[in-house]
Amino acid sequence: MSGNTDDTPRRTDPRTFAVRAVSLLSQLVIPIMIGGFAILDEGEFDDMILFFLPLVLAVVGANILFAYLRWSRLTYSVGVADIRVDSGVLSRAARSVPYERIQDVSLEQKLVPRLFGLVEVKFETGAGGGDDLTLAYLPESEGERLRELVRTRREGAVLEQSDDEVPASTEESRLLFAMSPRRVVTFGLFEFSLAVVAVVGGFASQIDFLLPFEIWDWRAWREQLAGPGQWLAGLGFLAQVIGGLFAVGSLLLVGVVTGVVRTVMREWDFRLERTDKGLRRRRGLVTRTDLVMPVHRVQALRVRTGFVRRLFGWHALKLVSLAGDSGSANHEAVPFAQMQEIAPVVAETGFSLPDHALDWHRAMPAYRTDNILLGLGSMLAISAVVLAFGHGLLALLVFIGGGWMALQEYLAWRWGRHAIDAGQLYTRRGWFAPDLAIASRGKLQSVEIVRNPLARLRGYADLRFGLAGGRLSIRGLPLVEARRIRDAVLDSMAEQDFSEMVEGQTVRA
């Protein structure tokens, strides 16, 4: 390493104090408003002057003081072998993360820090959760410098300049994919969420006491829709239908608008570029994120779509990487695009999409037959028990549920396929929302054959593959084929030097 390394403890940007103070004050706005309206509603204006305003000022002052103490007591050091962070006001905590454990460094800008020109630097260790290290907040130039410094030292290179010198960014970038405002809004139209509708419905049921009528009473809706002319009330049942359609339409509209707003906030000005460090993704309207996904760490790809969006040819591409955990969505490379737009990005990762000559295989018919019979049998047994207690309609519903499970198993067998070539492993699954997984044989970490008693009796097996950033499996294979694929993958894994993936040398998928 450079002999000029300066590991003197440093504080984050002084404006961090202002950002934290504003954030803390924003959390007090609603309580202050509620308290103020409560006092004014009782007409006690003198009490507000004498008691409420001093209390508010004391709370605000305490929050500002606490924000200052947190800033003044947090320091970070950039050492030869690690990054160290010391924090804590009353109790001190020290964390040290070696460079070789840092998988990647991402920059994030929320609204308030963005106004001050500050970024939040996240050092990802790949373990997820609380093992990652975060520095909030630093100037944008300092964040970029730290990112380049960490990558350089992690790869074993020598940094000649001192830490006081901010290296200029010399990497060239090539645009691979971008989303225009129109594309982002179109994406939002497909992000409708039933969960939002459920939340709105639940919220409406909680505040119905504020309305002049019962929100779930169709007769009340009919009266409200009738209006002064009373002409609609005479329509009787038709008025109830109109009221019901109006209520359902309102909830659907809320779901659509919410989906568009959330998507615009997250994906605005989406840009994916190819740099010498990997794929650089930047996105966000209020919170701006800047993430670089090293190509040599990509173990697998996932191409996904939905039931409605596939009718229009829209798909999403996600990278399964050593730098991420299974629950993270940080490696979504292309969130909404046509396949001809996804293909160049796939090529940049060293992977390839399946061609027409690929030999696809389904699971054994015995595997799906067993699952269908097990599902039907269990539901039939439950239906018999329910029927014995005199609940005929419930027994019928349970049996219909068993039939639906059987249909699901058949469709899963009908659409689920797998294939293998010289360098990659492919799996297709899902008839409602298709999912294509492409894994590099050499970058898989483990492979095992799993067989339950029924599988041993019927002659099939499941294959499970280990990935750092996800899971991959093939189910219902003939035992001979499962062993053949396992041996082929193990041979490819034996040829792969995983230290090259960690150190950042170029490898081919």
Residue, then its C-alpha position, 0 to 999 in steps of 0.5 A: m500500500s501507499g506509504n502516504t496513507d493517512d488513517t487520522p480519524r475524520r468526521t463526516d461533513p459538518r452539514t450532516f448535522a443540519v441534515r439530521a436536524v431537519s430529519l428529526l424536526s420533520q418527525l415532530v411536525i405531525p405531533i406538534m400540529i395535533g397538539g396545537f389543534a387540540i389546544l386551540d379547539e378548546g379555546e385555550f390560546d393562553d395555554m399554548i403561549l405559556f406551556f405548549l410553545p415552550l415545550v415545543l421549543a425545548v423538544v426541538g432544541a433537544n433534537i438539534l443538540f442530539a443531532y449535533l452530538r451524534w455528528s461530533r462523536l462519529t469519526y471514520s478512519v481509512g487505514v491500510a487494511d480496513i475502514r474503521v468507524d467510531s460512534g456513540v454519544l453515551s456508549r461508544a462503538a467501534r467497527s472495523v471492516p477489512y477491504e477484502r470483506i467489502q463486496d461493493v460500495s454504493l452511493e445514495q442520496k435522499l431528498v434532504p442530503r441531496l439539497f446539501g450536495l451530500v451522499e450516504v456511502k454504503f459498504e456492502t459486505g455481502a452478509g446483509g443486515g447489520d453487517d454492512l457499514t454506512l457513512a452518512y453524510l459525505p460530499e459527493s466527491e469524497g464518496e466517489r473517492l472512497r468508492e474508488l479507493v476501496r475497490t483499488r485496495r480490495e483488488g490488491a493495487v497500490l494507491e500512490q496518492s495520499d488520502d487527501e488527494v481526491p482521484a479524478s474519475t477517468e473511467e469511460s462509460r457506455l450507455l446500455f439502457a435508459m428509461s424516458p419519463r414516458r417509459v417510467v410512467t408506463f412501467g408504473l401502470f403495471e405496478f398496480s398493487l392489491a396491497v395498497v387497495a387493502v390498506v386504503g380499504g382498511f383506512a377507510s373503515q377506520i375513519d368512517f366516523l368522519l363521514p356523514f354516512e356508513i361507507w360500507d352501507w350500499r343504501a347510504w351510497r345510493e342516497q348520496l348518489a341520488g343527490p338533491g334531485q332524488w332521481l337516482a334513488g328511484l333506480g333501486f338496485l341499479a343505484q346500488v350497482i352504480g354505487g358499488l362500481f364507483a367504490v371499486g373504481s375509486l379503489l382501483l384508481v388509488g392502486v394505479v395512481t399509487g403504483v405510478v407514483r412509487t415507480v416514478m419516485r424509484e425509477w426516475d432518470f434510470r440509467l445503466e452504463r458499462t464502465d471499466k468497474g462493471l455495470r453502473r446503475r443510477r436511478g431515483l427522483v427524491t432518493r438518488t442511488d448510484l450502484v456499480m455491479p461488478v460483472h465478474r461477480v455475476q453468478a446468474l441472471r433472472v428474466r421475469t415478467g407478469f401475467v399482464r405485462r408479458l402480453f405487451g412484451w415487457h420483461a425485467l432483468k435481475l443479476v444474481s451476484l456475489a455482492g448481494d443477498s437473497g432478499s435484496a433487490n439492489h441488482e435489478a439491472v433492467p426493470f422494464a424493457q423489451m427482450q431486444e433491449i435486454a439482450p445487449v445487457v445480457a451480452e455485457t455480463g458474459f451470459s447468453l440468452p437461450d437459442h432455438a437449438l437448445d434442448w429443453h426437458r420437462a420434469m418426469p410425468a411421475y413427479r407431477t402425477d404424484n404431486i397432483l394425486l397428493g394434493l387431491g388426496s389431501m383435499l378429498a380427506i379434508s372434504a370427507v371430514v368436513l362433510a361428516f360434520g354436516h358442512g356440505l358447502l364447505a366440503l365442496l369448496v375444499f374439494i374445489g381447492g384441491g382441484w385448483m391445486a391439481l391444475q396448478e401442478y399440471l400447469a407447472w409441469r406443462w410450462g416448467r423446463h430446464a436445459i444445459d449447454a457447455g457453459q450455462l444452466y437454464t430453467r423456466r418456470g411459471w405459467f402465470a408469471p414466467d421466470l427464466a433463470i440462467a446460471s453459469r456452471g462454473k460460478l455455482q457454489s454447490v450442487e446436491i441431489v435431494r430425494n424423499p422416500l416417494a422420489r426414491l420409490r418412483g425414480y426421480a430426484d431434485l437438484r439444488f444449486g448454491l448461489a450467494g445471491g439466490r436459490l436455483s433448483i430443478r425438480g422431478l428429474p430422472l435420477v440418471e439425468a440428475r446425476r449427469i447434470r450434477d457431474a457436468v456442473l461439478d466439472s465446471m466448478a472445479e475448473q473455476d478459480f473463485s479467487e478470480m471472482v473475489e479479486g476482480q480478474t476477468v472471467r468468462a461465464 
